[in-house]
């Protein structure tokens, strides 16, 4: 059975995203008016600004939880689509038991899809499940969402072995009628690259089943030239911002990525803004997406 078929689906998250967008989100065309005319003339593509940001469960380099600070940082990115990693949802005291994905979406007036890596029984009956994972925020309507399984080495098991587990999020957003696949991931952090090797293979297998423009956002926990990442660059282009991302204070390595399909997505520019609102810095990329639009 393929990993694609074993994907976990979370329709309730997509429903909440749609309702949130209908009530709160501004029209995508208005929100992106400053990028409404693609450069390069007819056929150049539709402009789309994307970003990836590991939010460190709401804490900055100072270790203090401060969602107001991170909201301001995310707003300043002015991105149409944002991939988030290390997102708590009623997880614990470190993030005040709050739903960070939902709160950030409401504050930024964006649609949201959350893909848990871990979903644990609550400490008290009737309380929300304690969840931790990745999320996508989008100004554009989210038309579908999936939470795929990839190989993981659990941090919740005292004696873990590599095994399929959820937390590779995928959404399809409509950009002026054009379906765009957006994936968000957080690869294994351990020095031994063995799990990342398996995760890259899983990622390529899942993404190969989709067609059209594809955008992969995430914390890869490896630098661009790492051997375990090399297979990704067969199908994807690294939107190289030319600057390191980690740690946020005086960063020395780039482990956070915007990667795009070679067919259907062009990179206009990418950069890393200075910030200590998390222990990572964000990566922002201005893209041009091309393809066949469908009825909205």
N, C-alpha and C positions, 0 to 999 in steps of 0.2 A: 504493500500500500504506500503510495507516495505521501510525502509530507504535506503536499497541497490538499489531498483528500482528508488528511488528519487534522487540518486546520480547525481551531476552535472558533465558532461564530458567536458574536455578541450583538444580536439585533436590538436589544434594549439600549445599548450605547449609541447605535446609529439613530434610533428613534429620538433619544434625548438630544442628540446633536441637531437633528432636523428641527425639533421644536424650539431649541435654543436659537437656532439661526433665524427661524421665522419670526420669533418675538424680538430678538435683539440685534442680529447682525445687519450691518448696512449692506445695500446691494454691492456685489463685488465690483461692478463696473465703476461705481461712484468711489468706493474705497481705494481703487487703483487708478483713479483718473490721471494722476501724474505719470502713469506708465501705459496709457491707453493706446498710444500710437507706436507700434514697433518700428525701430530704426531699420534701415536697409531696404525700404520699399515693399512692394507687393510680394507676398510669399515668404517674407522674412520670418514670420512667426508671431505668436502672441507673447507679450511680455509677462513674466511671472517672477516675483521676488520670493525666494525661499530662504529658510535659515534652519540651522540645527543648534540645539543648546541643551547641554546637560545641566539641569537646574539644582543638582545636589540636594534634593528633597527640600528646597526652599532656603537653604543656608548659603551664605557667602563665604569668602575666604576667611572672614573673622569668626566663622563657626556659628554665627547668630542666624536664627530663622527670621526671615524678613520678606514676606510675600509682597509687601508694598514695593520694596526695592526691586524685586525681580519683575513685578508688573511694569514698573517704569522702564526697566531695561528691555523687556520684550516689546513694549510699545515703541521704543526708540528704534527698533530694528525696522519697523514699517514693512514687515514681510506679509505676503499673502498667505503663505503656508509655513508653519513652523513645526519641526520635529523636536520633541522633548524626551529626555532620558532622566532616569532616577526620579520618577514621579510617584509620590505617595498619594494614596486614596484611603483615608481612615486607617493609616498604617500604624501610627504610634505617637508617642509624646514628642518626638523630635520635630514633627510637623503639626503638632497640636491636634492630631486626629482628624485633620481637615482633608477635604477632597481638592487637592491642588489643581488637577486638570480641570475640574468643573469651575472652580473659582477663577482661574486664569482666563478661561473661555468667557465667563460672564463679564469680567472686568474689561477684557479686550474686545468684547462683542464679536466673538468668533465662534464658528462651529467647532465641535470637539469630538474626537474618538480616542478612547483610552483602551490600551491593550495590556492587561496585567501579565507580568511574569510569574508573580506569586499572588494567590488569592486564598487567604487563610480564614478559618472559622473565627468569628468574633470572640473576644474575651468574655462578653456577657450576652446571654440570649436576647435576640431581637436587635442587637446592634449591627451596624453595617459590617460587611466582610473587610478584613484588613488586606489591602492590596498595594502592590508596588509594581511599576512597569514603565511603559513608554506611552506617549500620546502624540496626536497630531492636532494642531489648531489650524483652522482654515477660514479665510474670508469667503472662499467659494463653497458652494453647496457640496456636502459629502453625500454621494449617491450610493456608496456601498462601503462596508468595512469588514475586515477579517483579522483574526489574531492567529497567526501561523505558529506552528511548532518548529523550532530548530534545536540542534543539540545544545544542551546546557549541562553545567556542573553545578548543582544546586548549592546555594549558600545556606539553605534551611535544613539540610540533611547533614547529620554529623559524619556520615560515611558515604559521601556522594559518589556516584559513577556517572559518566556521560550518558545522557538519555534525552529523548525528545521532550521539550517543554515549551509552553507558549511564550509570547512576548516579542514576536516579530510582527509588528503592526503594519497593515496595509489599508489604505483608503483609495477610493477613486473620487476625484473632484472634477467638477465641470468648469472649465475655464472658457467662458463665452461659447459654450456648447461642445468644447473639445474635452473628451475624457482623458484625464492624466492620472497615472498610477503613482502614488506616493507611498514609500515604505519608510518605516523608522525602526532602528535597531540599536542594541547595546551589546557589543561583543564581549567575550570573556576577558577579565582583567589580569589573569595570572601570567607570570613570566613565561611559563611553558606554553607554546603556541598551539598545542595539539587540539584543544577545544575550538580555538578560532579557525583552525584548518577545516574542521568539520562544519562549523557555522558558515563559513564562506561557501562551502560546497552546497549546503542546504539553501542558502540565500540564492545562489545562482540557479538552482533547480526550480525554486518557487518563482523567481522572476521570469524564467524562461517560458513559463506557461502563459504569460501576459503579452499583449501586443500594444503598440502605441507608445507615446512618451512615458518614460519611467524616471523617477527621481528617488534616490536612496539617501536618507539622512541618518546620521548617527554618530555615536561614540564607538569607534572601532578598537580602542585600546591598543593600537599598533600604529606605527608611522607609515607614511605612504610607500616606502621602499621595502617594508617587511615582506618576507617571502610568502607568508600565509595570505597576504592580500593580493598577491600577483594575479591569481585567477580572476579577480573582480575586474581588473583593467582590460580583460579581453572584450567584455561587452560594455563596460562603463568608462566614462571620462571623469577624472578627478577634477572638480572645480577648484583648482589650487588657489588659495587666497594669498599665498606667499608669506605667511606668518604663522608662528606657533600658537597653540591654543591652551596648553596645559603646562604647569598650573597657571591659574589666572593672574596671579601676582608674579611678574617676571617669567613668563612662559618659556619653555625650552624645547618642547616637542609638539608636533601636530598630530593629534589622535582623533580629532573631530572632523567629519567629512560631509560635504555635499557631493554626491556622485550622480551622474546622469547618463541615460542611454545614449550611445553614439548615434543612433538613428532617432530623430524626432525632437532632440533637445540641443540647443546651442547655449554656450556660456558666454555672456557678454563681459562680466567681471565678477570677481569674488573678493571678499575682504574680511578681516577680523577686527571688530571694534574692541577698544580697551574697556575693561570692566572687571570689577571684583565682586559682583553681585552673586556669583557662584564660584566654585573652585575651577571651573572651565570658562573659557571665553567662547562666544558664539562664532559661527561661520555664517556669512550671508552671501548669497549669490543672486545676481540678476540673470535670468534665463530668457530664452526665446523657445517656446514650444510650438511644434508643428504637427499637423495631422489632419484627419478628417473630422470636422465637427458633426455632432448629432443633434437631433431635436432636443431642445432644452426641456 
